[in-house]
Amino acid sequence: MLVGIICFSYFLGLVFAPFPCWPTVFKLWRALLFDRADATSKIRQFTFLILVIVRAPFWTFFWYIDELLFPEYRNQLIDPVFIIGQPRCGTTLLHRTLAQDNQTFFAVRHIEWRYPFISVQKAINLLGLNKWLEKVDYWPKSQAGQMASKMHKNRLSDWEEDGIFFEENFLHHFFIYLRFPYPDLLPHLDAYATLRLEDQQRMLEMHHKVLKKVSFLRGAQGRFYLSKEVTSHNKLPALAARYPSARFIVVTRESGKFMSSLMPLVRMSTWSKTGIDPLTLPNWEDSMLTRMRSDSLNLVETCEKVIPLERQTRVSASDVMVNVVDSISIIYRELGLVASREFVNYLTELEVNQEDRERGYEYLSLSPKGFEQYDNFTKTNAQQFRKKIDEIKGHRL
């Protein structure tokens, strides 16, 4: 009798689970079972998918506990500013820098994306685990993991992008390719528009509720939600429609530069998560180039045809990474924001530190083909942004 009750409760937990995206999960299982791959990676992938199924009913429990104990979170209003662009274009620097202005913005930490429940986050803080988590590195302590950490520092307490939520909870994002590097699978891992309408709506609704939960936890009513999304831009039209007053900060960088930085990061990240060097996998490198060409065109078309120009602030990556104060001065001016003196001092110090920063790793030197339209867009944007920087001299924050 007891076993029957437990099994039935578990079944209900799966049925009413807020995530994952089950159609994508089924595709991952099919790839795991029928695609040839190294045994080490298969074991890791199997473990990953089993844990998703095992934990789903528990996630259901925590989700509805929040609804019962903290229903007032639903009253939070979300007014987003989306940072978008290709990866390795300074979006992380910009995202984490703006997040320091916590009088204006609130962002979401990696640990909050991973466990998006008010009850769990309160328990973490009550037990003092938040201080321990500040020291926990997301990357494994392997050679590949340590190299990935140099390229993209990520502790569980760091501000992180929305893609972490869609990857770790819905399993529907480009980042899943770092765990399941099957080239034939890649086009389907974040094919948002091909999902059933109810799955699309549920995904964005759960995302919206998580933002409300974090806003409630922080007491952030009246502050802008600071979002970051790279690579999986196919949700942007839906997000632009869902948040009609949202602003978009578009960061661009030449394809040769961002691809020269991206390929080593994706390689090391995949290696650290699967245990194999993806360069040894058939068609892996070609699949990445094809994907990033498609993403680049998608980004340009979204900016030129979908998101109204008056809702965009276009920024040049080269200036964001060097001319920090001027770049953020322009962003604040176009968003109609005023920075505090403390934040201005922080930016000034950051700009000095950026000049002395050492990467700790070497770039590749790539000149990929097929990015001409994106690079023209980037060149025009860089010229226009340079004019804005020249105009703002003497009128900084």
Disulfide bonds with the S-S distance in Angstrom:
none
